[in-house]
Structure formats: structure tokens, C-alpha cells
Amino acid sequence: MAYKFNFLIQEQAENIAFNWHYDGEYSFYDMEADEEDLAEFLNPQKRGTSKYAVTVRNELVGFLSVIKISDKTCDIGLGMRPDLTGKGGGTGFIRECMDFIQSEFRPEKII
């Protein structure tokens, strides 16, 4: 699959925050589950250039958060649209995210 990575815009952040809901024990990953994370995710200044929309053919399929801790280390977080989970696409999604991080930031360590 050809994933594209672009800075997350407000409309995408709001879509993820208010419309992406995970079932059962995975509801922990809903943005609304943590008020502090939600506030940061929705605030363009706090979000800055650390959050990326992951799209396929202009369709939002996930997001990636990359915080450069040092020249050698990046801390990441990510999410896949709930209706796409559990269908075997996670490994490819993570692999593409890791490739993007390597090409953009060139860290020695990703945590």
C-alpha cells in the first residue's frame, strides 16, 4: 500500500479525536479517553509539526506522532483508523511509519 505522510491539519485532528472509536478493551486508545492528550492533539500550536496524517489515495487511514528527543532518538506514537484494525494491515502500516521516520529524521533509536 502506498502511504503518504503530511502534517496533520485541524480537520483531520478533529476527525480522529471525535470519530475514531475503538471497541471494548481497545477504547483506551480513543482520543477522548485522555483529556490532556486530547487537548494537545486538537491544539495546532501544541501539535506543531510533530503529528502526521497518514493517507492512502487522499483517504485518512492513520496518524503518526514523532517527537525528536535527541539527534539519535525519536519517540513515536501512532494510530490506525478503527475500521481498518484487525485485518492484517498493522505490520505494513508500522513498517511504512518506521521507514518514513528513518528517511526524515535518521535516528539511531526509535522508542
C-alpha positions, 0 to 999 in steps of 0.5 A: 500500500502506498502511504503518504505522510503530511502534517496533520491539519485541524480537520483531520485532528478533529476527525480522529479525536471525535470519530475514531472509536475503538471497541471494548478493551481497545477504547483506551486508545480513543482520543477522548479517553485522555483529556490532556492528550486530547487537548494537545492533539486538537491544539495546532500550536501544541501539535506543531509539526510533530503529528502526521496524517497518514493517507492512502489515495487522499483517504485518512487511514492513520496518524503518526506522532514523532517527537525528536528527543535527541539527534539519535532518538525519536519517540513515536506514537501512532494510530490506525483508523478503527475500521481498518484494525484487525485485518492484517494491515498493522505490520505494513502500516508500522513498517511504512511509519518506521521507514518514513521516520528513518528517511526524515529524521535518521535516528539511531533509536526509535522508542 
